[in-house]
Amino acid sequence: MKMPVYRSENGTFYSQCFYRDGRGAKRHKVKRGLATEHEALMWEKDFLAVHNGTMDMLFADFADVYATEIKPRIREHTWLTKEYMIKDKIIPFFGKTGMSEIKPIDVVRWQNQLIDHKDANGKPCSATYLRTINNRLNAIFNHVERYYDLTSDAAKRSGPKATRSPMPRRRASRRWYRGRTLSPKRAFSIMHRVR
């Protein structure tokens, strides 16, 4: 429910709203010291979007929500690695875009930007690093899909992962077995796999 914006005696604006917390209890929130009426309305809209679980919020705001929900579940060092990639590689591109507004073409453009990126020495990112960054974005969208029911998953529909060059998969060669002695158990498992 939308609440009006009020003007304080000192000339700044404040906004207040009611919401339900994670346990269903009704809460009251007030934000003071906002410079304009528009800023107060935007704060209220963003706050209610975060607490009602709607996807009308910006990607940067949802990244904070994602952090509060995921950080307690993983090791600290793992989170620090994820946090660096999210803040340094993902938020600069998607930060000011609404979660429900991200399209597959936006993800493709972001992947292309990562592929073209060079470090201070002029070296591009490795294919493994690009896949890892892309996996961080996929993890965020998987979280949105699983817990917030956003069905338009741009990361899944955007096509292949961000890689510089595809690495061919090696096929297992039968030459490995030539000239080697196999244990009876290993020979038995190979024979039954051939059938």
Residue frames relative to the residue before (quaternion, step in Angstrom):
aa qw qx qy qz dx dy dz
M 1.0000 0.0000 0.0000 0.0000 0.00 0.00 0.00
K 0.3904 -0.7395 0.5076 0.2076 3.53 -0.84 1.02
M 0.1984 -0.7730 0.5957 0.0902 3.52 -0.98 0.95
P 0.5404 -0.6199 0.4410 0.3594 3.61 -1.11 0.51
V 0.4229 -0.6570 0.5622 0.2712 3.52 -1.36 0.34
Y 0.1992 -0.7965 0.5650 0.0815 3.57 -0.95 0.91
R 0.3464 -0.7102 0.5712 0.2222 3.54 -1.25 0.52
S 0.3659 -0.7330 0.5361 0.2034 3.58 -0.87 0.99
E 0.6633 -0.5072 0.3758 0.4021 3.55 -1.30 0.24
N 0.6877 0.4822 -0.2831 0.4631 3.59 1.12 -0.62
G 0.6385 -0.5726 0.3144 0.4070 3.62 1.26 0.17
T 0.6041 0.5301 -0.3738 0.4630 3.59 1.23 -0.13
F 0.4321 -0.6866 0.5234 0.2607 3.54 -1.30 0.25
Y 0.0703 -0.7706 0.6276 0.0851 3.52 -1.27 0.37
S 0.1997 -0.7621 0.6095 0.0888 3.49 -1.24 0.63
Q 0.0728 -0.7784 0.6216 0.0484 3.53 -1.15 0.60
C 0.0224 0.7949 -0.6059 0.0235 3.53 -1.14 0.60
F 0.3481 -0.6980 0.5859 0.2200 3.51 -1.32 0.39
Y 0.0428 0.7875 -0.6124 0.0550 3.55 -1.05 0.79
R 0.4075 -0.6735 0.5480 0.2829 3.55 -1.29 0.16
D 0.3802 -0.7317 0.5195 0.2241 3.57 -0.86 0.96
G 0.7730 -0.3825 0.2491 0.4406 3.57 -1.31 -0.04
R 0.7074 0.4350 -0.2583 0.4936 3.61 1.14 -0.50
G 0.5945 -0.6055 0.3502 0.3966 3.57 1.28 0.04
A 0.5013 0.6489 -0.4342 0.3729 3.61 1.23 0.04
K 0.4562 -0.6811 0.5035 0.2731 3.56 -1.04 0.82
R 0.0728 -0.8053 0.5883 -0.0096 3.58 -0.86 1.05
H 0.2728 -0.7344 0.6021 0.1542 3.53 -1.29 0.51
K 0.0473 -0.8013 0.5964 -0.0106 3.60 -0.85 0.98
V 0.0706 -0.7777 0.6246 0.0130 3.56 -0.98 0.94
K 0.0880 -0.7660 0.6354 0.0422 3.57 -1.01 0.87
R 0.1088 -0.8184 0.5643 0.0064 3.56 -0.63 1.20
G 0.7613 0.4319 -0.2789 0.3951 3.53 -1.35 0.23
L 0.4068 0.7063 -0.4845 0.3176 3.59 1.13 0.51
A 0.5260 -0.7005 0.3939 0.2782 3.57 -0.87 0.98
T 0.8195 0.1194 -0.0431 0.5588 3.60 0.89 -0.87
E 0.6342 -0.5215 0.4115 0.3956 3.52 -1.31 0.30
H 0.6264 0.5418 -0.3262 0.4556 3.57 1.05 -0.79
E 0.6417 0.5189 -0.3196 0.4657 3.59 0.99 -0.84
A 0.6433 0.5153 -0.3200 0.4671 3.60 1.02 -0.78
L 0.6534 0.5028 -0.3122 0.4720 3.60 0.99 -0.81
M 0.6559 0.5062 -0.3090 0.4670 3.58 1.00 -0.82
W 0.6181 0.5323 -0.3468 0.4630 3.60 1.03 -0.75
E 0.6611 0.5099 -0.3071 0.4567 3.57 0.92 -0.93
K 0.6545 0.5167 -0.3116 0.4556 3.58 0.93 -0.90
D 0.6817 0.4809 -0.2873 0.4707 3.59 0.90 -0.93
F 0.6477 0.5244 -0.3229 0.4486 3.58 0.95 -0.85
L 0.6884 0.4673 -0.2870 0.4748 3.59 0.88 -0.92
A 0.6116 0.5437 -0.3549 0.4521 3.60 1.06 -0.65
V 0.6595 0.4989 -0.3090 0.4697 3.58 0.97 -0.82
H 0.7620 0.4060 -0.2221 0.4529 3.58 0.79 -0.95
N 0.6803 0.4422 -0.3060 0.4980 3.59 1.17 -0.28
G 0.4743 -0.7088 0.4181 0.3128 3.57 1.27 -0.07
T 0.4367 0.6744 -0.4906 0.3373 3.60 1.13 0.41
M 0.4332 -0.7118 0.4953 0.2459 3.53 -1.17 0.49
D 0.3624 0.7173 -0.5069 0.3119 3.58 1.05 0.77
M 0.5469 0.6360 -0.3926 0.3771 3.59 1.26 -0.07
L 0.5934 -0.5613 0.4428 0.3697 3.53 -1.31 0.33
F 0.6363 -0.5382 0.3910 0.3906 3.55 -1.22 0.52
A 0.6412 0.5309 -0.3321 0.4435 3.60 0.96 -0.82
D 0.6463 0.5011 -0.3205 0.4779 3.60 1.03 -0.74
F 0.6689 0.4838 -0.3132 0.4695 3.57 0.96 -0.79
A 0.5754 0.5738 -0.3875 0.4353 3.60 1.10 -0.53
D 0.6332 0.5083 -0.3269 0.4835 3.60 1.09 -0.67
V 0.6337 0.5116 -0.3254 0.4805 3.59 1.01 -0.78
Y 0.6359 0.5310 -0.3132 0.4643 3.57 0.96 -0.90
A 0.6456 0.5271 -0.3192 0.4511 3.58 0.97 -0.86
T 0.6879 0.4794 -0.2975 0.4566 3.60 0.86 -0.89
E 0.7023 0.4615 -0.2768 0.4659 3.59 1.09 -0.62
I 0.7386 0.4184 -0.2279 0.4769 3.61 1.04 -0.68
K 0.5923 0.6359 -0.3631 0.3361 3.59 0.94 -0.84
P 0.6939 0.4640 -0.3183 0.4494 3.67 0.82 -0.74
R 0.6693 0.5418 -0.2910 0.4170 3.60 1.19 -0.44
I 0.7642 0.3209 -0.1796 0.5300 3.60 1.19 -0.37
R 0.6491 -0.5135 0.3814 0.4116 3.56 -1.29 0.28
E 0.6377 -0.5724 0.3630 0.3658 3.54 -1.16 0.67
H 0.6717 0.4941 -0.3113 0.4558 3.61 0.86 -0.88
T 0.6148 0.5335 -0.3440 0.4680 3.59 1.04 -0.72
W 0.6644 0.4982 -0.3111 0.4621 3.57 0.93 -0.86
L 0.6367 0.5342 -0.3421 0.4384 3.61 0.94 -0.80
T 0.6361 0.5130 -0.3245 0.4764 3.59 1.04 -0.74
K 0.6586 0.4977 -0.3049 0.4749 3.58 0.92 -0.91
E 0.6594 0.5312 -0.3087 0.4333 3.55 0.90 -0.96
Y 0.6367 0.5237 -0.3359 0.4556 3.59 0.96 -0.82
M 0.6901 0.4788 -0.2932 0.4568 3.58 0.81 -0.95
I 0.6497 0.5139 -0.3241 0.4569 3.58 0.97 -0.81
K 0.7311 0.4369 -0.2532 0.4589 3.61 0.79 -0.99
D 0.7520 0.4169 -0.2237 0.4589 3.58 0.97 -0.80
K 0.8008 0.3218 -0.1458 0.4836 3.60 0.98 -0.76
I 0.7643 0.3835 -0.2024 0.4773 3.61 1.01 -0.73
I 0.6966 0.4947 -0.2923 0.4296 3.60 0.76 -1.00
P 0.6182 0.5409 -0.3904 0.4157 3.68 0.87 -0.63
F 0.7093 0.4338 -0.2675 0.4870 3.61 1.07 -0.61
F 0.8103 0.2932 -0.1238 0.4921 3.61 0.80 -1.04
G 0.4119 0.7861 -0.4199 0.1897 3.61 1.24 -0.33
K 0.7825 0.3297 -0.1745 0.4986 3.60 0.87 -0.89
T 0.5407 0.5904 -0.4076 0.4392 3.58 1.26 0.34
G 0.4929 -0.6475 0.4918 0.3098 3.57 -1.04 0.73
M 0.5927 -0.5999 0.3994 0.3596 3.57 -1.03 0.74
S 0.7189 0.4359 -0.2613 0.4742 3.58 0.92 -0.83
E 0.6425 0.5391 -0.3156 0.4438 3.60 1.28 -0.18
I 0.5293 0.6329 -0.4181 0.3800 3.62 1.22 -0.20
K 0.1525 -0.7997 0.5801 0.0259 3.53 -0.72 1.18
P 0.6644 -0.5043 0.3589 0.4190 3.61 -1.20 0.35
I 0.6310 0.5331 -0.3509 0.4410 3.61 1.00 -0.68
D 0.5982 0.5492 -0.3637 0.4564 3.61 1.12 -0.58
V 0.6482 0.5070 -0.3154 0.4725 3.57 1.00 -0.81
V 0.6345 0.5208 -0.3292 0.4667 3.60 0.99 -0.80
R 0.6558 0.5018 -0.3127 0.4694 3.61 0.93 -0.83
W 0.6314 0.5174 -0.3219 0.4796 3.58 1.05 -0.76
Q 0.6464 0.5096 -0.3206 0.4686 3.59 0.94 -0.85
N 0.6544 0.5082 -0.3155 0.4627 3.60 0.95 -0.83
Q 0.6255 0.5281 -0.3331 0.4678 3.57 1.05 -0.74
L 0.6532 0.5012 -0.3134 0.4732 3.60 1.00 -0.78
I 0.6392 0.5278 -0.3279 0.4532 3.58 0.98 -0.80
D 0.7186 0.4490 -0.2479 0.4696 3.60 0.97 -0.84
H 0.5181 0.6678 -0.4035 0.3503 3.60 1.24 -0.34
K 0.1133 -0.7683 0.6282 0.0473 3.58 -1.05 0.88
D 0.4391 -0.6819 0.5120 0.2829 3.58 -1.08 0.68
A 0.7704 -0.3622 0.2463 0.4632 3.61 -1.29 -0.14
N 0.7025 0.4441 -0.2590 0.4922 3.59 1.15 -0.61
G 0.5629 -0.6270 0.3743 0.3871 3.60 1.26 0.04
K 0.5185 0.6355 -0.4189 0.3897 3.57 1.25 0.26
P 0.4105 -0.6974 0.5215 0.2704 3.61 -0.97 0.77
C 0.6091 -0.5325 0.4328 0.3978 3.56 -1.29 0.27
S 0.5053 -0.6399 0.4796 0.3242 3.56 -1.11 0.66
A 0.6414 -0.5370 0.3882 0.3868 3.55 -1.24 0.47
T 0.6329 0.5318 -0.3339 0.4529 3.60 1.01 -0.74
Y 0.6615 0.5006 -0.3039 0.4685 3.57 0.95 -0.85
L 0.6353 0.5228 -0.3250 0.4663 3.59 1.01 -0.77
R 0.6473 0.5025 -0.3170 0.4774 3.59 0.98 -0.78
T 0.6401 0.5283 -0.3296 0.4501 3.58 1.00 -0.80
I 0.6478 0.4997 -0.3180 0.4791 3.59 0.95 -0.84
N 0.6524 0.5107 -0.3119 0.4650 3.57 0.94 -0.86
N 0.6294 0.5345 -0.3315 0.4564 3.59 1.07 -0.71
R 0.6008 0.5477 -0.3615 0.4565 3.60 1.11 -0.60
L 0.6535 0.4906 -0.3131 0.4839 3.58 0.97 -0.83
N 0.6338 0.5257 -0.3267 0.4640 3.58 1.00 -0.81
A 0.6354 0.5323 -0.3321 0.4501 3.60 0.99 -0.79
I 0.6421 0.5107 -0.3261 0.4697 3.59 0.99 -0.78
F 0.6923 0.4625 -0.2888 0.4727 3.59 0.87 -0.90
N 0.6090 0.5309 -0.3582 0.4680 3.61 1.06 -0.59
H 0.6342 0.5236 -0.3217 0.4691 3.57 1.03 -0.77
V 0.6405 0.5166 -0.3132 0.4742 3.57 1.00 -0.87
E 0.6847 0.4908 -0.2892 0.4546 3.56 0.88 -0.94
R 0.6943 0.4965 -0.2775 0.4408 3.56 0.93 -0.89
Y 0.8297 0.2715 -0.1075 0.4758 3.58 0.79 -1.00
Y 0.7731 0.3340 -0.1803 0.5081 3.60 1.14 -0.46
D 0.4178 -0.7670 0.4166 0.2523 3.59 1.30 0.23
L 0.3395 0.6879 -0.5591 0.3146 3.57 0.90 0.91
T 0.2418 -0.8346 0.4814 0.1152 3.57 -0.31 1.25
S 0.6467 0.5056 -0.3405 0.4584 3.63 1.08 -0.48
D 0.0188 -0.8312 0.5545 -0.0354 3.55 0.09 1.28
A 0.2652 -0.8199 0.4909 0.1280 3.53 -0.05 1.32
A 0.6411 0.5439 -0.3440 0.4180 3.60 0.97 -0.73
K 0.6749 0.4843 -0.3067 0.4648 3.61 0.98 -0.73
R 0.7331 0.4373 -0.2423 0.4611 3.57 0.94 -0.85
S 0.5539 0.6567 -0.3853 0.3370 3.59 1.20 -0.21
G 0.6052 -0.5856 0.3637 0.3981 3.59 1.17 0.05
P 0.8181 -0.2600 0.1656 0.4856 3.56 -1.20 -0.48
K 0.6195 -0.5585 0.4192 0.3586 3.50 -1.29 0.48
A 0.5844 -0.5717 0.4400 0.3715 3.55 -1.28 0.35
T 0.2206 0.7583 -0.5871 0.1779 3.57 -0.39 1.20
R 0.5165 -0.6387 0.4733 0.3182 3.52 -1.11 0.63
S 0.7809 -0.1111 0.0877 0.6084 3.58 0.83 -0.91
P 0.4769 -0.6792 0.4631 0.3111 3.57 -0.86 0.84
M 0.3217 -0.7361 0.5654 0.1872 3.53 -0.98 0.89
P 0.3871 -0.7332 0.4976 0.2547 3.60 -0.63 1.04
R 0.4241 -0.6874 0.5256 0.2672 3.54 -1.06 0.75
R 0.3898 -0.7127 0.5323 0.2382 3.53 -1.01 0.80
R 0.3125 -0.7275 0.5784 0.1964 3.50 -1.03 0.77
A 0.5117 -0.6272 0.4848 0.3312 3.52 -1.06 0.72
S 0.2572 -0.7833 0.5524 0.1229 3.52 -0.82 0.98
R 0.4470 -0.6820 0.5090 0.2756 3.54 -1.04 0.77
R 0.5179 0.6480 -0.4186 0.3698 3.59 1.25 -0.31
W 0.5299 0.6436 -0.4086 0.3715 3.59 1.13 -0.46
Y 0.7024 0.4791 -0.2718 0.4508 3.56 1.02 -0.77
R 0.5469 0.6321 -0.4052 0.3704 3.59 1.15 -0.43
G 0.8435 0.1727 -0.1466 0.4871 3.52 -0.93 0.93
R 0.6429 0.4881 -0.3416 0.4813 3.60 1.19 0.15
T 0.3974 -0.6928 0.5478 0.2493 3.51 -1.13 0.63
L 0.1970 -0.7870 0.5774 0.0915 3.54 -0.80 1.05
S 0.4875 -0.6197 0.5139 0.3380 3.51 -1.13 0.60
P 0.6303 -0.5455 0.3754 0.4053 3.60 -1.11 0.51
K 0.6388 0.5317 -0.3325 0.4458 3.58 0.99 -0.76
R 0.6723 0.4897 -0.2892 0.4738 3.59 0.97 -0.89
A 0.6391 0.5200 -0.3228 0.4658 3.58 1.00 -0.83
F 0.6391 0.5284 -0.3199 0.4582 3.58 1.01 -0.82
S 0.6766 0.4861 -0.3034 0.4625 3.61 0.93 -0.89
I 0.6380 0.5127 -0.3322 0.4688 3.62 1.05 -0.68
M 0.6502 0.5201 -0.3230 0.4499 3.59 0.93 -0.86
H 0.7082 0.4571 -0.2765 0.4616 3.59 0.90 -0.83
R 0.6010 0.5506 -0.3552 0.4576 3.57 1.21 -0.42
V 0.6262 0.5708 -0.3302 0.4160 3.60 1.11 -0.70
R 0.5800 0.6290 -0.3713 0.3607 3.57 1.03 -0.72
